Amino acid sequence: MTDNERATCTALAGLLRAATVLAFWGLALTCIAALVLALTMRGLSNTAILAFASVMVLGVLERYFAFRLRLDQALFEGLASGQIASLGALDNALSVLGLRDPPPHPSARALADRVQGTRQLMQRHAIVIACQNALFLLALMTQELA
């Protein structure tokens, strides 16, 4: 790998580390929604129940995205530090673990494609958390003030 490729991997790993704040927020929303439903379900409006339940369902998807981003973070850190020697070695390791089909030829996927795929995954993760936030606020706004 070139110095520029290692710098790209380092920068992306740093961005992924920073994005863990979003993952924590998504997990917090999921846990709070579950607690609210468990403790006060009878006193909630139907809209609030549906909104909190939707936050929980989206929380499953959010946890999957958070897991994938955490894995990508570790892989890009490995590429940046030289623990993973090349993209071909990464593909082979993922293939051995059953996480990826064996590549048809060495270095089938360029680093730029991998970076773009990870950024798209980050965007999807952020969209899921934004939806969780909107539904959580909807649930709070539909409550009657007693």
Stockholm file with secondary structure:
# STOCKHOLM 1.0

chainA/1-146         MTDNERATCTALAGLLRAATVLAFWGLALTCIAALVLALTMRGLSNTAILAFASVMVLGVLERYFAFRLRLDQALFEGLASGQIASLGALDNALSVLGLRDPPPHPSARALADRVQGTRQLMQRHAIVIACQNALFLLALMTQELA
#=GR chainA/1-146 SS CCHHHHHHHHHHHHHHHHTHHHHHHHHHHHHHHHHHHHHHGGGSCHHHHHHHHHHHHHHHHHHHHHHHHHHHHHHHHHHHHTSSCCHHHHHHHHHHTTSSCCCSSTTCSCHHHHHHHHHHHHHHHHHHHHHHHHHHHHHHHTSCCC
#=GC SS_cons         CCHHHHHHHHHHHHHHHHTHHHHHHHHHHHHHHHHHHHHHGGGSCHHHHHHHHHHHHHHHHHHHHHHHHHHHHHHHHHHHHTSSCCHHHHHHHHHHTTSSCCCSSTTCSCHHHHHHHHHHHHHHHHHHHHHHHHHHHHHHHTSCCC
//
